[in-house]
Amino acid sequence: MKVLLKNDVPKIGKKGELLEVKEGYARNFLIPNGLAVEATGGTMKQYEEDKKAHERRKAKEKEDAQALAAKIKGTTLTLRHKAGEEGRLFGSITSAEVAEALHQKGFQIDKKQIILDEPIRLVGSHDVKIKLHTEVTAPLRVEVAKL
């Protein structure tokens, strides 16, 4: 019997795969547990339409992320913090502070999207990466100045 998997099934296959399984396994386990549906003409057509819609949605998200990355690329943030004589900050600048500064400039970026190798602890210029999409990363320059 041919079935179309609705979810990942260990040792059987991944979501969206078309498989040939024994009829008893399909009728007694896969279909009643909502893991698969019988692969008829209507379900295959619906699956193909859903797959195309999902691909269009992913392409739109990537395109939006690339447009936002182009805007962010030319942006420089200037943050002021208390610092000692050698230029070491009292405390550090975290991704939350960078996200707040971006929010004030009109960008809706979550702190989880900001990639800092380590917190910024020195006065000067620092490069920060912002992950906007799985395939799109935008560079951002953060200038840290003494208060």
C-alpha positions in Angstrom: 0.0 0.0 0.0 1.3 3.5 -0.9 1.2 6.1 1.9 2.3 9.7 2.3 4.0 10.4 5.6 2.5 13.4 7.5 5.2 13.3 10.2 8.7 11.9 10.6 8.6 8.2 11.6 11.8 6.7 13.0 13.3 3.9 10.8 10.6 4.4 8.2 11.0 7.9 6.6 10.6 11.6 6.8 7.6 13.9 6.5 6.4 14.2 2.9 7.9 10.9 1.7 5.9 8.6 -0.5 6.4 5.0 0.8 5.3 1.5 -0.1 4.4 -0.3 3.2 2.5 -3.4 4.1 -1.2 -2.8 4.2 -1.7 -4.0 7.8 1.1 -1.7 9.1 -0.6 1.3 7.3 -4.1 0.5 8.3 -3.4 -0.5 11.9 -0.6 1.9 12.9 0.4 4.7 10.5 -3.1 5.9 9.5 -4.9 5.6 12.9 -2.0 7.4 14.7 -2.1 10.3 12.2 1.4 9.6 10.9 0.4 8.9 7.3 -2.4 9.1 4.8 -3.2 6.8 1.9 -1.6 8.0 -1.3 -4.6 8.6 -3.5 -4.9 11.0 -6.4 -6.5 13.7 -4.2 -4.1 13.5 -1.4 -1.1 13.6 -3.8 -2.5 16.7 -5.5 -3.1 18.4 -2.2 0.5 17.4 -1.0 2.0 18.9 -4.2 0.0 22.2 -3.7 1.1 22.4 -0.1 4.7 21.8 -1.1 4.6 24.5 -3.7 3.0 27.0 -1.3 5.7 26.2 1.4 8.5 26.8 -1.2 7.0 30.1 -2.2 6.7 31.2 1.5 10.3 30.2 2.1 11.5 32.1 -1.0 9.5 35.2 0.2 11.0 35.0 3.7 14.5 34.7 2.2 13.9 37.7 -0.1 12.6 39.8 2.8 15.7 38.8 4.9 18.0 39.8 2.1 16.3 43.2 1.8 16.7 43.8 5.5 20.3 42.7 5.4 21.0 45.3 2.7 19.5 48.0 5.0 21.5 46.8 8.0 24.8 46.5 6.1 25.3 50.2 5.9 24.3 50.9 9.5 26.7 51.8 12.3 25.6 51.8 15.9 27.2 54.0 18.5 26.9 52.9 22.1 28.2 54.8 25.1 29.4 53.1 28.3 31.4 53.9 31.3 35.0 52.8 30.8 38.3 52.7 32.7 41.5 54.4 31.6 42.7 51.6 29.4 39.4 51.5 27.5 37.9 48.5 29.3 34.2 48.8 29.9 32.7 48.5 33.4 30.5 45.5 32.5 30.0 44.5 28.9 27.7 45.1 25.9 25.4 42.1 25.2 23.2 41.1 22.4 20.2 42.6 24.2 21.7 46.1 24.2 22.6 45.8 20.5 19.0 44.7 19.8 17.6 47.6 21.8 19.8 50.1 19.9 18.7 48.5 16.6 15.1 48.8 17.8 15.5 52.5 18.4 16.8 52.9 14.8 13.6 51.2 13.5 14.8 47.6 13.0 12.8 44.8 14.5 15.6 42.4 15.4 15.4 39.9 18.3 18.4 39.5 20.6 18.6 35.8 19.7 19.4 36.8 16.1 22.5 38.8 17.1 25.6 36.7 17.1 28.4 37.8 19.4 31.4 35.5 19.8 31.8 37.0 23.3 30.3 40.1 25.0 31.9 43.4 23.9 34.2 44.7 26.7 36.5 47.2 25.1 36.0 50.7 23.7 36.4 50.8 19.9 34.9 49.4 16.8 33.5 45.8 16.7 31.9 43.7 14.0 28.7 41.9 14.8 26.7 39.4 12.7 22.9 39.3 12.6 21.3 36.1 11.5 18.1 37.1 9.7 17.4 33.7 8.0 19.0 30.3 7.8 20.9 31.4 4.7 21.1 35.2 5.3 23.5 36.9 7.7 24.0 40.7 7.9 27.2 42.4 9.1 26.8 45.3 11.6 29.5 47.7 12.9 29.1 48.7 16.6 31.2 51.6 17.8 31.7 51.7 21.5 32.6 55.1 23.1 33.5 56.2 26.6 30.8 58.1 28.5 
